Amino acid sequence: MSHQNKTVTEQVQEVAQNTWDATKNTAANATESVQNMFSAGQEKAADTADKAGRAVKPESEKTVGDKAKDTWDATKNSAQNASDKAGEQMDKAGRAVKPESEKTLGDKAQDTWDATKDAAANVTESVQNMFSAGQEKAADTADKAGRAVKPESEKTVGDKAKDTWDATKNTAQNASDKAGEQMDKAGRAVKPESEKTIGDKAKDTWDATKNSAQNASDKASEQMDKAGRAVKPESQKTMGDKAKDTWDATKNSAQNASDAVQSKVQETQKAAQSKTS
């Protein structure tokens, strides 16, 4: 029966029926959606309870099923984290190229949150690195101390390799420190006195003190070496001893000549002064 051939009453009844069918479908869909949500909630609650139970269960008491679920949870978490991170990176990249004028309040809030997270992550990483470095240094120091008191005969190949590496590192560090010290010293040497800081002046004083002490030490060592060679029989002297003897004699001769010239100059000066007086 076509729409034109229907009576007004029939048309009204058809519209009412269609409206009722649509209402029932909408209600059924809403009911099904609520039931699905409720079921999902129940499943999630049961899953959470099961997960919590497995978390406190000793590994030795876990069944094959428990272990399979643990593996599945870890896999899901890993996949979810990767998915979340990828989504976060895509969102971040999108905001990075969006002009500031087009950014919403949500975009700006997210930018602030990203900056806060990045700063916190950097601080955390820095602290972790310092902690790790401290742990490594403590372990290295303990190992070094252990090797220092271990008799050479008991040292392993690994111990000896570490000893060699320590010596190499120390030599390199000393050379680096010395080079840095020399560069600093050279910089201070050409710096006008008026521009020197209190630190510069303190370093200058320390250098002078060290030089004086080093010179005194060198002179004392030289005198001891000279005294040792003086009492050593000629037959027992090494080539080095003889070379040093020759150098001492040369220095003494030059010093004596210098002293003689200085003395003559002083005598001439005195004679000239006595004539003019």
C-alpha positions in Angstrom: 0.0 0.0 0.0 1.5 3.3 -1.1 1.7 6.3 1.2 -0.9 8.1 -1.0 -3.5 5.3 -0.6 -3.2 5.3 3.3 -5.7 7.0 5.3 -4.7 9.7 7.7 -5.3 7.4 10.6 -3.0 4.8 9.1 -0.3 7.4 8.4 -0.4 8.6 12.0 -0.2 5.0 13.3 2.9 4.4 11.0 4.7 7.5 12.3 3.9 6.5 15.8 5.2 3.0 15.2 8.4 4.3 13.7 8.9 6.7 16.5 8.4 3.9 19.1 10.8 1.6 17.2 13.5 4.4 17.2 12.9 5.0 20.9 13.2 1.3 21.7 16.4 1.0 19.7 17.9 4.0 21.4 17.0 2.7 24.8 18.3 -0.8 23.9 21.6 0.7 22.7 21.9 2.8 25.8 21.2 -0.2 28.0 23.7 -2.3 26.1 26.3 0.4 26.4 25.7 0.7 30.1 25.9 -3.2 30.4 29.1 -3.2 28.4 30.6 -0.5 30.6 29.5 -2.3 33.7 31.0 -5.6 32.4 34.2 -3.9 31.5 34.3 -2.3 35.0 33.8 -5.7 36.6 36.5 -7.3 34.4 38.9 -4.5 35.2 38.2 -4.8 38.9 38.6 -8.6 38.7 41.8 -8.1 36.7 43.2 -5.6 39.2 42.4 -7.8 42.1 44.0 -10.8 40.4 47.1 -8.7 39.5 47.4 -7.4 43.1 47.1 -11.0 44.4 49.9 -12.1 42.0 52.1 -9.2 43.1 52.3 -10.3 46.7 52.5 -14.1 45.9 56.0 -15.5 46.3 57.6 -16.5 43.0 58.0 -20.1 44.3 54.2 -20.4 44.8 53.2 -19.0 41.4 51.5 -21.4 38.9 52.2 -21.5 35.2 49.1 -19.5 34.7 50.3 -16.8 37.2 53.6 -16.5 35.4 51.9 -16.3 32.0 49.7 -13.5 33.3 52.7 -11.7 34.7 54.4 -11.9 31.3 51.2 -10.7 29.6 50.9 -7.8 32.0 54.5 -6.8 31.4 54.0 -7.0 27.6 50.8 -4.9 27.8 52.4 -2.3 30.0 55.4 -2.1 27.7 53.2 -1.8 24.6 50.9 0.8 26.4 53.9 2.8 27.5 55.4 2.8 24.0 52.0 3.8 22.6 51.6 6.6 25.1 55.1 7.8 24.5 54.6 7.8 20.7 51.3 9.7 21.1 52.9 12.2 23.4 55.8 12.7 21.0 53.4 13.3 18.1 51.4 15.8 20.1 54.6 17.5 21.2 55.9 17.7 17.6 52.6 19.1 16.5 52.7 21.9 19.1 56.3 22.6 18.3 55.4 23.8 14.8 52.2 25.5 15.7 52.5 29.3 15.8 52.2 30.7 19.3 49.2 32.8 18.2 47.3 29.7 17.2 47.9 27.8 20.4 45.0 27.1 22.7 45.1 27.4 26.5 45.4 23.6 26.5 48.5 23.7 24.2 50.2 26.3 26.4 49.4 24.4 29.5 50.9 21.2 27.9 54.0 23.2 26.8 54.5 24.3 30.4 54.0 20.8 31.6 56.5 19.4 29.1 59.1 22.0 30.1 58.5 21.2 33.8 58.8 17.5 33.1 62.0 18.0 31.0 63.6 20.1 33.8 62.6 17.6 36.4 64.0 14.7 34.2 67.3 16.6 33.7 67.7 17.1 37.5 66.8 13.5 38.2 69.2 12.3 35.5 72.0 14.6 36.9 71.4 13.3 40.4 71.4 9.7 39.2 74.6 10.3 37.2 76.3 11.8 40.3 75.1 8.9 42.4 76.3 6.3 39.9 79.6 8.2 39.5 80.0 8.2 43.3 79.2 4.5 43.5 81.7 3.7 40.8 84.4 5.9 42.4 83.8 4.3 45.8 84.0 0.8 44.2 87.1 1.8 42.3 88.7 3.3 45.5 87.9 0.1 47.5 89.4 -2.1 44.7 92.5 0.1 44.5 93.0 -0.1 48.2 92.6 -3.9 48.1 95.2 -4.2 45.4 97.6 -1.8 47.3 97.9 -4.2 50.2 97.8 -7.4 48.1 101.3 -9.0 47.8 102.7 -8.9 44.2 102.9 -12.7 44.1 99.1 -13.0 44.7 98.1 -10.5 42.1 96.1 -11.7 39.1 96.7 -10.6 35.6 93.6 -8.4 36.0 95.1 -6.8 39.2 98.4 -6.0 37.3 96.5 -4.6 34.4 94.5 -2.4 36.7 97.7 -1.3 38.5 99.2 -0.3 35.1 96.0 1.5 34.2 96.0 3.4 37.5 99.6 4.4 37.0 98.9 5.6 33.4 95.8 7.6 34.6 97.8 9.2 37.4 100.6 10.1 35.0 98.2 11.6 32.5 96.3 13.5 35.3 99.6 14.8 36.7 100.7 15.9 33.2 97.3 17.6 32.7 97.4 19.3 36.1 100.9 20.5 35.5 100.1 21.8 32.0 97.0 23.6 33.4 99.2 25.1 36.2 101.8 26.3 33.7 99.2 27.9 31.5 97.7 29.7 34.6 101.1 30.7 35.7 102.0 32.1 32.2 98.7 34.0 32.2 99.4 35.6 35.6 103.0 36.5 34.5 101.7 38.8 31.8 98.8 40.2 33.7 99.4 43.8 35.1 99.7 43.9 38.9 96.8 46.3 39.0 94.5 43.8 37.3 95.4 40.8 39.5 92.8 39.4 41.8 93.3 38.3 45.4 93.4 34.8 44.1 96.1 35.7 41.5 98.2 37.3 44.2 97.8 34.3 46.5 98.9 32.0 43.7 101.9 34.2 43.0 102.9 33.9 46.6 102.4 30.2 46.6 104.5 29.8 43.4 107.3 31.9 45.0 107.1 29.7 48.2 107.2 26.5 46.1 110.0 27.7 44.0 112.0 28.7 47.1 111.4 25.3 48.7 112.2 23.5 45.5 115.4 25.4 45.0 116.4 24.7 48.6 115.6 21.0 48.1 117.5 20.9 44.8 120.5 22.6 46.4 120.4 20.2 49.4 120.2 17.2 47.1 123.0 18.5 45.0 125.2 19.0 48.1 124.5 15.5 49.4 125.3 14.0 46.0 128.5 16.1 45.8 129.5 15.0 49.3 128.8 11.3 48.4 131.0 11.6 45.3 133.8 13.3 47.3 134.2 10.2 49.5 133.7 7.6 46.7 137.0 6.0 45.5 137.8 7.0 41.9 137.7 3.3 40.9 134.1 3.0 42.0 132.8 6.1 40.2 130.4 5.7 37.3 130.4 7.7 34.1 127.7 9.8 35.6 129.7 10.5 38.7 132.7 11.6 36.6 130.6 13.8 34.4 129.2 15.5 37.5 132.7 15.9 38.9 133.7 17.7 35.7 130.6 19.9 35.8 131.3 20.8 39.4 134.9 21.7 38.6 133.8 23.8 35.6 131.2 25.6 37.8 133.7 26.1 40.6 136.3 27.5 38.1 133.7 29.9 36.6 132.6 30.9 40.0 136.1 31.5 41.2 136.9 33.6 38.1 133.7 35.6 38.7 134.5 36.1 42.4 138.1 37.2 41.4 136.7 39.8 39.0 134.1 41.0 41.5 136.9 41.3 44.2 139.1 43.3 41.8 136.2 45.6 40.9 135.6 46.2 44.7 139.3 46.9 45.3 139.4 49.4 42.4 136.2 51.1 43.7 137.7 51.4 47.3 141.0 52.8 45.9 139.1 55.4 43.9 137.0 56.4 46.9 140.1 56.8 49.1 141.7 59.1 46.6 138.8 61.4 46.3 138.2 61.6 50.0 
